[in-house]
Amino acid sequence: MPSDHPERIKSLIVDRRLPPGAPLPTERELTELLGTGRTGVREALKALQAMGIVEIRRGFGTYVGPMTMEPVVEALAFRTVAGHRRGEDSLLQLLELREAVETGLARRLAGHVPAADLAELDAIVARMADEALAGPVGAETDRAFHAVLRRGLDNPLLDTVPEAYWTAFHRVRPGPSAARTDPGTVCARHRAIVAAVRTGDAERTEEAIRDHFCDIRTRLRLDYRFAR
């Protein structure tokens, strides 16, 4: 049976309500609490460090980790890339999950994006228009648009799936897309999202976001056919 020491240390963090950065009991104290040797404690701490739950600072001790969502993002991205290499349409599956998250936010976004963020979205769309004149709209510009769109919701968990998608996308598609999308259409889709959010019309906002994802799905499906 696998050791339950990592789970017991996690329970200790929860039960003691330790925040990120708080010191954990010393290695000697943990051996007494867990009823195991130092090797068992060290293995448990290394496992938890890999998950971002604890942070081992050489010469200083062990602390509660930052508890970021990076391990989740990496796990989703790795699963997607591995599936893609096996010939699965895993990137499309992750896109569908991302679409569910972002369209599900439409009613919260409509009419509630701060004026400063709307101005930044306008600037990003203007940058898209400039890029569209020279070639494809940059992936990082697209990524920045959606990050600003979600920002006012002040919920870092909402970034997990989109960040995993972009991480996987750049690993799977290091070069240009085989299925060309009109850059002007990409720009227009994003401009429509901003216009809908600004009016406060939830249904129109959801429709604009869905239209945008419909274009992405079409491109990914064509890319998958070309790759085969």
C-alpha positions in Angstrom: 0.0 0.0 0.0 1.3 3.5 -0.8 2.2 5.6 2.2 -0.5 7.9 3.6 2.1 10.3 4.9 1.5 13.0 2.2 -2.3 12.9 3.0 -1.6 13.2 6.7 0.6 16.3 6.2 -2.0 17.8 4.0 -4.6 17.2 6.8 -2.2 18.9 9.2 -2.0 22.0 7.0 -5.8 22.1 6.7 -6.6 21.3 10.3 -4.1 24.0 11.6 -5.4 26.5 9.0 -1.8 27.2 7.8 -1.6 29.9 5.1 0.9 29.9 2.2 4.4 30.7 3.6 3.6 29.4 7.1 6.4 27.1 8.5 5.6 23.4 8.9 6.7 21.4 11.9 10.4 20.4 11.8 11.5 17.1 10.3 11.9 15.6 13.8 8.5 16.8 14.8 6.9 15.3 11.7 8.6 11.9 12.3 6.9 11.9 15.7 3.5 13.1 14.4 3.5 10.5 11.6 5.2 7.7 13.5 7.7 7.1 10.8 11.4 7.6 10.1 13.1 10.6 8.4 13.2 8.8 5.1 9.4 8.5 5.1 9.0 12.2 6.0 11.4 13.3 3.3 9.7 11.3 0.6 6.3 12.6 1.6 7.6 16.2 1.6 9.2 15.7 -1.8 5.9 14.4 -3.2 4.0 17.4 -1.8 6.7 19.8 -3.1 6.1 18.4 -6.6 2.4 19.4 -6.3 3.2 22.9 -5.0 1.7 22.1 -1.6 4.9 22.6 0.4 8.1 24.4 -0.3 11.4 23.0 1.0 14.0 25.8 1.7 17.4 24.2 2.1 18.9 25.3 5.4 15.7 27.1 6.6 13.0 24.4 6.8 9.8 23.5 5.1 6.9 25.8 4.5 3.4 25.7 3.1 3.7 26.2 -0.6 2.1 29.0 -2.7 -0.7 26.7 -3.7 -0.9 28.0 -7.2 -2.8 26.3 -10.0 0.4 25.7 -12.0 0.5 21.9 -11.4 -3.1 21.7 -12.6 -2.3 23.7 -15.7 0.7 21.6 -16.4 -1.2 18.3 -15.9 -4.0 19.4 -18.3 -1.5 20.7 -20.9 0.7 17.5 -20.7 -2.4 15.3 -21.0 -3.5 17.2 -24.1 -0.1 17.2 -25.8 0.4 13.5 -25.1 -3.0 12.7 -26.5 -2.3 14.8 -29.6 0.9 12.8 -30.2 -1.2 9.6 -30.1 -3.5 11.0 -32.8 -6.3 12.0 -30.5 -8.2 15.3 -30.9 -7.3 16.2 -27.3 -6.6 19.9 -28.1 -10.2 20.2 -29.4 -11.4 18.5 -26.2 -9.6 21.1 -24.1 -10.9 23.9 -26.3 -14.5 22.6 -25.6 -13.8 22.8 -21.9 -12.4 26.3 -22.3 -15.5 27.3 -24.3 -17.8 26.0 -21.6 -15.9 28.1 -19.0 -15.9 31.3 -21.0 -19.4 31.2 -22.4 -20.6 30.3 -18.9 -19.2 33.6 -17.7 -21.2 35.7 -20.3 -23.9 36.8 -18.0 -21.4 37.8 -15.3 -19.4 39.8 -17.9 -22.2 41.6 -19.7 -22.3 45.1 -18.4 -19.9 44.4 -15.6 -16.4 44.8 -17.1 -14.8 47.9 -15.6 -14.3 50.9 -17.8 -10.5 50.7 -17.6 -10.7 47.0 -18.8 -13.0 48.0 -21.6 -10.5 50.6 -22.7 -7.7 48.0 -22.6 -9.9 45.6 -24.6 -10.4 48.3 -27.2 -6.7 48.8 -27.4 -6.1 45.1 -27.9 -8.7 44.9 -30.6 -6.9 47.9 -32.3 -3.7 45.9 -32.1 -5.4 43.0 -33.7 -6.5 45.2 -36.5 -2.9 46.3 -37.1 -1.7 42.7 -37.0 -4.4 41.7 -39.4 -3.1 44.1 -42.0 0.3 42.5 -41.9 -0.7 38.8 -41.5 -2.4 36.6 -38.9 -3.4 37.9 -35.5 -0.8 36.9 -32.9 -1.7 34.2 -30.5 -0.3 36.3 -27.6 -2.6 39.2 -28.5 -5.6 36.8 -28.5 -4.5 35.4 -25.2 -4.1 38.9 -23.7 -7.7 39.8 -24.8 -9.3 36.9 -22.9 -7.2 37.4 -19.8 -8.3 41.1 -19.6 -11.9 40.0 -20.3 -11.9 37.7 -17.3 -9.8 39.9 -15.0 -12.6 41.8 -13.4 -14.2 38.6 -12.1 -11.2 38.4 -9.7 -11.2 34.6 -9.6 -7.8 33.0 -10.4 -9.4 29.6 -10.7 -11.1 30.8 -13.9 -7.7 31.2 -15.5 -6.8 27.5 -15.1 -8.4 26.0 -18.2 -7.6 28.8 -20.6 -3.9 28.8 -19.4 -3.8 25.1 -19.9 -5.2 25.5 -23.4 -2.7 28.1 -24.4 0.2 26.1 -22.9 -0.9 23.0 -24.9 -1.6 25.0 -28.0 1.9 26.4 -28.2 3.4 23.0 -27.6 1.2 21.3 -30.3 1.3 24.2 -32.7 4.7 25.8 -32.6 4.3 27.0 -36.2 1.6 28.7 -38.2 -1.8 27.0 -38.5 -2.3 24.9 -41.6 -5.9 26.0 -41.8 -5.8 29.8 -42.5 -8.4 32.0 -40.9 -9.1 35.4 -42.2 -7.3 37.8 -39.8 -10.1 40.3 -40.3 -12.6 37.8 -39.1 -10.6 37.1 -36.0 -10.5 40.8 -35.3 -14.2 41.3 -35.9 -15.1 38.4 -33.6 -13.2 40.0 -30.7 -14.6 43.5 -31.5 -18.1 42.0 -31.4 -17.4 40.5 -27.9 -16.4 43.9 -26.6 -19.4 45.6 -28.1 -21.8 43.0 -26.6 -20.2 43.3 -23.1 -20.4 47.1 -23.3 -24.1 47.0 -24.0 -24.8 44.7 -21.0 -26.8 42.3 -23.1 -26.0 38.8 -21.7 -27.5 36.9 -24.6 -25.6 38.9 -27.1 -22.4 38.5 -25.2 -22.8 34.7 -25.0 -23.6 34.5 -28.7 -20.5 36.6 -29.6 -18.3 34.4 -27.5 -19.8 31.2 -29.0 -19.3 32.6 -32.5 -15.6 33.2 -31.7 -15.2 29.6 -30.4 -17.0 28.2 -33.4 -14.3 29.7 -35.6 -11.5 28.2 -33.4 -13.1 24.8 -33.5 -13.4 24.8 -37.3 -9.7 25.8 -37.6 -8.6 23.1 -35.2 -10.6 20.4 -37.0 -9.1 21.4 -40.3 -5.6 21.5 -38.8 -6.2 17.9 -37.5 -7.2 16.7 -41.0 -4.1 18.4 -42.6 -1.9 16.7 -39.9 -3.2 13.3 -40.8 
